[in-house]
Amino acid sequence: MTRALVTGIGATTPVGLTAPESWRNLLAGMSGIAPIEAFDASDLPVRIAGEVKDFTPRGVDSKAARRMSRFAQFCVAAAHEAAEDAGLELTDEERPRAAVALATGAGGVLNTFLETENYIAKGPARVSPFFVPLMAPNMGACQVGMQLGLRGPTLASTAACASGLYSYIEAKALIESGLADVVLAGGAEAALHPVSVAGLANMKALSRNNDNPEGASRPFDRDRDGFVFGEGASVFVVESEERARKRGARVYAEIAGGALSSDAYHITAPRDDGSGAAQAMSSALDAAGMAPESIDCISAHGTGTPLNDVSETLAIKIAFGEHANSVAISATKSMVGHLLGGAGAVGAMASVMSIAEGCVPRQINLEHPDPDCDLDYVPNEAREMTVNAAMVNGFGFGGQNGSVIFKRYEG
């Protein structure tokens, strides 16, 4: 059976407009959390977020960009970067076997808010004729396919905060089944708006540490009080081993395996015993044919909410047994916030780069460890270490769980 290899990486995040810039700043422990600038948040109980600053659409002209939602613009920018990084060139004969698997939690919901405002203020005649395709959650994937000329299957999974991880499982399946030789895979989100912030704030999901934005996202810390809303995208070029080797591509890592599970428990809260998340992790290990001891680091879901961090800690202990105390656990949300459907994709980017460069990003703001979160969370200093295999976790509202394992490619 052919193997699925990561040969290109692109990213647009609150700490960098490209993958190299994002990775460099994650290693440096830079926080991308700041007061909200996209709109007047003065009346909101939460006034901070992980925004992508100074972003301009890449890879498309201004006319095409106006017909894309912000989340689709993020997808296209990251996809173009990933394709360039991979040196990806496709002949007309290859395009029908080039696919897209790009996930999102909310898609173009930002445009739903904006066009509703237009309707109320100016009437139905002023609603954009492009509104429906702008808000459709499949449009990020479709725009990537259109801009890069990818004529194979286009998949656009929606699984809340686990969405991004679905794309890598789908990419691996497309390649292993022979339906595609190349897949652009990842996740994206751009849902920052007063209504979405207010809804999450009223749910008590968001940190209210408005006076200390950089210290607000505190996964596994005793003083955590919720996650910080973020936005952005990350995209991989995933190729079959045969195609990558034939063209002499650089390989960052291999998608070793992944698995999904459902809590079937609550619309927002995880199972407090961690059993659903543990099921995804254990099943991912089984799918990859790997033992717990073979995993060197975990990119945790690590939201900084009181419930998630304890539940995830328990889940890691269940899935990894004694090795839970030896694995390095990193939480990028401490720096970029929670990108919802893009969260797993950014975690995957960090994990693949950890394999490629032998360094695991720190978790900032872990100053007062929670006694119920008693594992190795790589606090406050990036760690140089050999990483042969890394797991990425993502757990979404509705109880959707995903875990994906990347490993060093040995061809």
C-alpha positions as CSV (number, residue, x, y, z in Angstrom):
1,M,0.0,0.0,0.0
2,T,1.3,3.4,-0.9
3,R,2.2,5.9,1.8
4,A,1.0,9.5,2.3
5,L,3.8,12.0,2.6
6,V,3.8,15.7,3.6
7,T,5.9,17.6,1.0
8,G,4.8,21.2,1.4
9,I,3.5,23.4,4.2
10,G,1.6,26.7,4.2
11,A,0.2,28.7,7.1
12,T,-1.5,32.0,7.9
13,T,-1.8,32.4,11.7
14,P,-1.9,35.1,14.4
15,V,1.9,34.8,14.8
16,G,2.8,34.8,11.1
17,L,1.6,35.2,7.6
18,T,3.6,32.3,6.4
19,A,4.6,28.8,7.7
20,P,8.2,29.7,8.4
21,E,7.3,32.9,10.2
22,S,4.6,31.1,12.2
23,W,7.0,28.3,13.2
24,R,9.8,30.7,14.1
25,N,7.5,32.7,16.3
26,L,6.0,29.6,18.0
27,L,9.5,28.5,18.9
28,A,10.2,32.0,20.3
29,G,7.1,31.9,22.4
30,M,5.5,34.9,20.8
31,S,1.9,35.5,21.6
32,G,-0.5,36.5,18.9
33,I,-3.2,37.5,21.3
34,A,-4.1,41.2,21.5
35,P,-7.0,43.6,21.7
36,I,-9.5,43.1,18.9
37,E,-8.9,45.5,16.0
38,A,-11.4,44.1,13.4
39,F,-14.4,45.8,15.0
40,D,-15.3,47.9,18.0
41,A,-15.4,45.4,20.9
42,S,-15.8,48.0,23.7
43,D,-19.3,46.8,24.6
44,L,-18.3,43.1,24.7
45,P,-17.3,41.2,27.9
46,V,-14.4,39.8,25.9
47,R,-12.2,42.2,23.9
48,I,-9.2,40.1,22.9
49,A,-8.5,37.6,20.2
50,G,-5.9,35.9,18.0
51,E,-6.3,37.9,14.8
52,V,-4.3,37.6,11.6
53,K,-2.9,41.1,11.2
54,D,-1.9,42.8,8.0
55,F,-3.3,40.0,5.9
56,T,-3.7,40.6,2.1
57,P,-5.1,37.8,-0.1
58,R,-2.3,35.9,-1.9
59,G,-2.3,34.0,-5.1
60,V,-5.4,35.8,-6.5
61,D,-6.3,39.1,-8.1
62,S,-8.4,41.7,-6.3
63,K,-11.6,40.8,-8.2
64,A,-11.3,37.1,-7.3
65,A,-10.5,38.0,-3.7
66,R,-13.7,40.0,-3.4
67,R,-15.7,36.9,-4.3
68,M,-14.1,34.9,-1.4
69,S,-14.9,35.0,2.3
70,R,-12.0,35.7,4.6
71,F,-11.7,32.0,5.6
72,A,-11.5,31.0,1.9
73,Q,-8.8,33.7,1.4
74,F,-6.8,32.1,4.2
75,C,-7.2,28.7,2.6
76,V,-6.0,29.9,-0.8
77,A,-3.0,31.8,0.7
78,A,-1.9,28.8,2.7
79,A,-2.5,26.4,-0.2
80,H,-0.4,28.6,-2.6
81,E,2.4,28.7,-0.1
82,A,2.3,25.0,0.4
83,A,2.3,24.3,-3.3
84,E,5.3,26.6,-3.8
85,D,7.1,25.0,-0.8
86,A,6.6,21.6,-2.3
87,G,7.6,22.7,-5.8
88,L,4.3,21.3,-6.9
89,E,3.8,21.3,-10.7
90,L,0.9,19.4,-12.3
91,T,0.4,18.4,-15.9
92,D,-3.1,18.4,-17.4
93,E,-3.0,14.6,-17.2
94,E,-2.3,14.8,-13.4
95,R,-4.9,17.3,-12.4
96,P,-7.8,14.8,-12.3
97,R,-5.8,12.9,-9.6
98,A,-5.1,16.0,-7.6
99,A,-7.6,16.5,-4.7
100,V,-8.5,18.9,-1.9
101,A,-9.5,18.1,1.7
102,L,-9.9,21.4,3.5
103,A,-12.0,21.5,6.7
104,T,-13.6,24.3,8.6
105,G,-15.8,24.7,11.7
106,A,-17.9,27.7,10.6
107,G,-17.0,28.4,7.0
108,G,-18.2,31.7,5.8
109,V,-20.3,32.5,8.8
110,L,-18.6,35.9,9.0
111,N,-20.4,36.8,5.7
112,T,-23.7,35.7,7.2
113,F,-23.3,38.2,9.9
114,L,-22.1,41.0,7.5
115,E,-24.8,40.4,4.9
116,T,-27.5,40.3,7.7
117,E,-26.3,43.7,8.8
118,N,-26.6,44.9,5.2
119,Y,-30.1,43.5,4.9
120,I,-31.2,45.2,8.1
121,A,-29.6,48.6,7.3
122,K,-30.1,48.9,3.6
123,G,-32.7,46.3,2.5
124,P,-32.7,43.2,0.4
125,A,-31.4,44.9,-2.7
126,R,-28.1,45.5,-1.0
127,V,-27.4,41.9,-0.1
128,S,-24.4,40.6,-2.1
129,P,-25.4,38.3,-5.0
130,F,-22.3,36.3,-3.9
131,F,-23.6,35.8,-0.4
132,V,-24.5,32.1,-0.6
133,P,-21.2,31.0,-2.1
134,L,-19.4,33.3,0.3
135,M,-20.9,31.7,3.3
136,A,-20.9,28.1,2.2
137,P,-18.4,26.0,4.2
138,N,-17.2,24.0,1.2
139,M,-16.0,27.2,-0.6
140,G,-12.5,27.2,1.0
141,A,-11.8,23.8,-0.5
142,C,-13.5,24.7,-3.8
143,Q,-11.6,27.9,-4.1
144,V,-8.3,26.1,-3.6
145,G,-9.3,23.6,-6.2
146,M,-10.2,26.4,-8.7
147,Q,-7.2,28.5,-8.1
148,L,-4.7,25.6,-8.4
149,G,-6.6,23.6,-11.0
150,L,-7.1,20.5,-8.9
151,R,-9.8,18.4,-10.6
152,G,-9.9,15.4,-8.3
153,P,-12.2,14.9,-5.3
154,T,-13.0,18.0,-3.2
155,L,-13.8,17.3,0.5
156,A,-14.9,19.9,3.0
157,S,-15.5,18.3,6.4
158,T,-17.1,20.2,9.3
159,A,-16.5,18.8,12.7
160,A,-16.2,21.9,14.9
161,C,-12.8,22.1,16.6
162,A,-11.8,18.7,15.3
163,S,-12.3,19.6,11.7
164,G,-8.7,20.1,10.6
165,L,-7.7,16.6,11.7
166,Y,-10.4,15.0,9.5
167,S,-8.6,16.4,6.4
168,Y,-5.4,14.4,7.0
169,I,-7.3,11.2,7.6
170,E,-9.2,11.9,4.3
171,A,-6.0,12.7,2.5
172,K,-4.4,9.5,3.6
173,A,-7.5,7.5,2.5
174,L,-7.6,9.2,-0.9
175,I,-4.0,8.3,-1.6
176,E,-4.1,4.8,-0.2
177,S,-7.3,4.0,-2.1
178,G,-5.8,5.2,-5.4
179,L,-8.3,8.0,-5.9
180,A,-5.6,10.7,-5.8
181,D,-1.9,11.1,-6.0
182,V,-1.8,14.6,-4.5
183,V,-4.0,16.2,-1.9
184,L,-4.1,19.7,-0.5
185,A,-5.1,19.1,3.1
186,G,-5.7,21.3,6.1
187,G,-8.1,23.5,8.0
188,A,-9.1,27.1,8.3
189,E,-11.4,29.5,10.2
190,A,-12.3,33.2,10.1
191,A,-15.4,33.7,12.3
192,L,-14.4,36.7,14.5
193,H,-17.5,39.0,14.8
194,P,-19.3,40.7,17.7
195,V,-22.1,38.1,17.6
196,S,-19.8,35.0,17.7
197,V,-17.6,36.6,20.4
198,A,-20.8,37.4,22.4
199,G,-22.2,33.9,22.0
200,L,-19.0,32.2,23.2
201,A,-18.6,34.7,26.0
202,N,-22.1,34.1,27.2
203,M,-21.4,30.4,27.1
204,K,-18.5,31.2,29.6
205,A,-16.1,29.5,27.1
206,L,-13.8,32.5,26.5
207,S,-11.1,34.0,28.8
208,R,-12.0,37.4,30.1
209,N,-8.5,38.4,30.9
210,N,-8.8,41.6,28.7
211,D,-6.1,43.5,30.7
212,N,-3.5,40.9,29.9
213,P,-4.1,39.6,26.4
214,E,-0.7,37.8,26.0
215,G,-1.3,36.0,29.3
216,A,-5.0,35.1,28.7
217,S,-4.6,31.7,27.0
218,R,-3.3,29.4,29.7
219,P,-3.8,25.7,28.9
220,F,-3.2,23.3,31.8
221,D,-2.5,26.3,34.1
222,R,-4.4,26.5,37.5
223,D,-5.6,30.0,36.6
224,R,-7.0,29.3,33.2
225,D,-10.5,30.7,32.6
226,G,-11.3,29.9,29.0
227,F,-9.9,29.9,25.5
228,V,-9.1,32.8,23.3
229,F,-10.9,33.1,19.9
230,G,-8.5,32.9,17.0
231,E,-8.4,32.7,13.2
232,G,-6.1,31.4,10.4
233,A,-5.3,28.4,8.4
234,S,-2.7,25.8,7.7
235,V,-2.4,23.6,4.5
236,F,-0.2,20.6,3.6
237,V,0.7,19.2,0.2
238,V,0.3,15.4,0.7
239,E,1.6,13.2,-2.0
240,S,1.8,9.5,-2.7
241,E,5.2,8.0,-1.9
242,E,5.6,7.0,-5.6
243,R,5.0,10.5,-6.9
244,A,7.1,12.2,-4.3
245,R,10.1,9.9,-4.8
246,K,9.8,10.1,-8.6
247,R,10.2,13.8,-8.6
248,G,12.7,13.9,-5.7
249,A,10.5,15.8,-3.4
250,R,11.7,16.9,0.1
251,V,9.6,15.0,2.7
252,Y,8.7,16.6,6.0
253,A,6.9,13.6,7.5
254,E,4.5,10.7,6.8
255,I,0.9,10.5,7.8
256,A,1.1,7.3,9.8
257,G,-2.5,7.0,10.8
258,G,-5.5,8.7,12.4
259,A,-8.8,7.9,14.0
260,L,-12.1,9.6,15.0
261,S,-14.5,9.0,17.9
262,S,-17.6,10.6,19.4
263,D,-18.4,11.3,23.0
264,A,-22.2,11.1,22.4
265,Y,-22.5,13.1,25.6
266,H,-23.0,16.9,25.5
267,I,-23.2,19.7,22.9
268,T,-20.1,21.5,24.4
269,A,-18.6,19.6,27.3
270,P,-16.2,16.7,26.9
271,R,-16.7,13.5,28.9
272,D,-15.2,14.2,32.2
273,D,-13.5,10.8,32.3
274,G,-11.7,11.5,29.0
275,S,-12.9,8.2,27.5
276,G,-14.0,9.6,24.2
277,A,-10.7,11.4,23.5
278,A,-8.8,8.4,24.8
279,Q,-10.6,6.2,22.3
280,A,-9.5,8.4,19.4
281,M,-5.9,8.4,20.6
282,S,-5.8,4.6,21.1
283,S,-7.5,4.0,17.8
284,A,-5.0,6.3,16.0
285,L,-2.1,4.3,17.5
286,D,-3.8,1.1,16.2
287,A,-4.4,2.6,12.8
288,A,-0.7,3.5,12.6
289,G,0.4,0.2,13.9
290,M,2.4,2.0,16.6
291,A,2.9,1.5,20.4
292,P,2.3,4.4,22.8
293,E,6.1,4.4,23.6
294,S,6.8,5.3,19.9
295,I,5.2,8.8,20.3
296,D,7.7,11.5,21.3
297,C,5.3,14.5,21.5
298,I,1.7,15.4,21.4
299,S,0.2,18.6,20.1
300,A,-2.6,18.8,22.6
301,H,-6.1,20.2,22.0
302,G,-5.2,22.2,25.1
303,T,-7.9,24.9,25.0
304,G,-7.4,26.5,28.4
305,T,-10.9,25.7,29.5
306,P,-11.4,24.2,33.0
307,L,-13.1,21.1,31.6
308,N,-11.0,20.3,28.5
309,D,-7.6,20.3,30.0
310,V,-8.4,17.9,32.9
311,S,-10.3,15.6,30.5
312,E,-7.5,15.6,27.9
313,T,-4.9,14.9,30.6
314,L,-7.0,11.9,31.8
315,A,-7.4,10.8,28.2
316,I,-3.7,10.8,27.6
317,K,-3.1,8.8,30.7
318,I,-5.7,6.2,29.5
319,A,-4.3,5.9,26.0
320,F,-0.6,6.1,26.8
321,G,-0.4,4.3,30.2
322,E,3.0,4.8,31.9
323,H,4.4,6.5,28.8
324,A,2.0,9.5,29.5
325,N,4.6,10.8,32.0
326,S,7.4,10.6,29.3
327,V,5.8,12.2,26.3
328,A,6.3,16.0,25.6
329,I,2.9,17.7,25.4
330,S,2.7,21.1,23.7
331,A,-0.3,23.5,23.3
332,T,0.0,26.1,20.5
333,K,-3.3,27.7,21.6
334,S,-1.3,29.4,24.3
335,M,0.2,31.6,21.6
336,V,-2.3,31.6,18.7
337,G,-5.6,31.1,20.5
338,H,-8.3,28.7,19.4
339,L,-8.7,28.6,15.6
340,L,-11.7,26.3,15.8
341,G,-11.8,24.4,12.5
342,G,-8.2,25.5,11.8
343,A,-6.9,24.5,15.3
344,G,-5.9,20.9,14.4
345,A,-4.2,22.1,11.2
346,V,-2.0,24.5,13.1
347,G,-1.2,21.8,15.6
348,A,-0.3,19.5,12.7
349,M,2.0,22.2,11.2
350,A,3.8,22.5,14.5
351,S,4.1,18.7,14.9
352,V,5.5,18.1,11.4
353,M,8.0,20.9,11.9
354,S,9.0,19.4,15.2
355,I,9.8,16.2,13.4
356,A,11.7,18.0,10.6
357,E,13.7,20.3,12.9
358,G,14.0,18.5,16.2
359,C,12.4,21.1,18.4
360,V,9.0,21.1,20.3
361,P,7.4,24.5,20.8
362,R,7.0,25.7,24.4
363,Q,3.7,26.4,26.0
364,I,3.6,29.9,27.4
365,N,1.7,31.1,30.4
366,L,2.1,27.8,32.3
367,E,3.0,29.5,35.6
368,H,0.9,27.7,38.2
369,P,0.5,24.0,37.2
370,D,-2.9,22.6,38.0
371,P,-2.5,19.5,40.2
372,D,-5.1,17.7,38.0
373,C,-2.9,18.4,35.0
374,D,0.3,16.8,36.0
375,L,2.0,15.7,32.8
376,D,5.0,17.3,30.9
377,Y,3.5,20.3,29.0
378,V,6.9,21.8,27.8
379,P,6.5,24.9,30.0
380,N,7.9,28.2,28.9
381,E,10.9,27.0,26.9
382,A,11.1,25.3,23.5
383,R,12.7,21.9,23.8
384,E,15.3,20.6,21.4
385,M,14.8,16.8,21.1
386,T,14.6,14.1,18.5
387,V,11.0,13.7,17.4
388,N,10.4,10.5,15.3
389,A,6.6,10.5,15.8
390,A,4.0,13.1,16.9
391,M,0.3,12.9,17.7
392,V,-2.1,15.8,17.1
393,N,-5.4,16.0,19.1
394,G,-8.5,17.9,18.3
395,F,-11.8,17.7,20.2
396,G,-14.9,19.6,19.0
397,F,-18.3,20.8,20.2
398,G,-20.8,18.0,19.9
399,G,-18.2,15.5,21.1
400,Q,-16.3,14.9,17.9
401,N,-12.8,13.8,18.6
402,G,-9.8,13.3,16.3
403,S,-6.2,12.2,16.7
404,V,-3.6,11.9,13.9
405,I,-0.1,10.6,14.0
406,F,2.8,12.0,11.8
407,K,6.1,10.2,11.8
408,R,9.6,10.6,10.3
409,Y,9.7,9.2,6.8
410,E,12.1,6.4,6.2
411,G,12.0,5.5,2.5
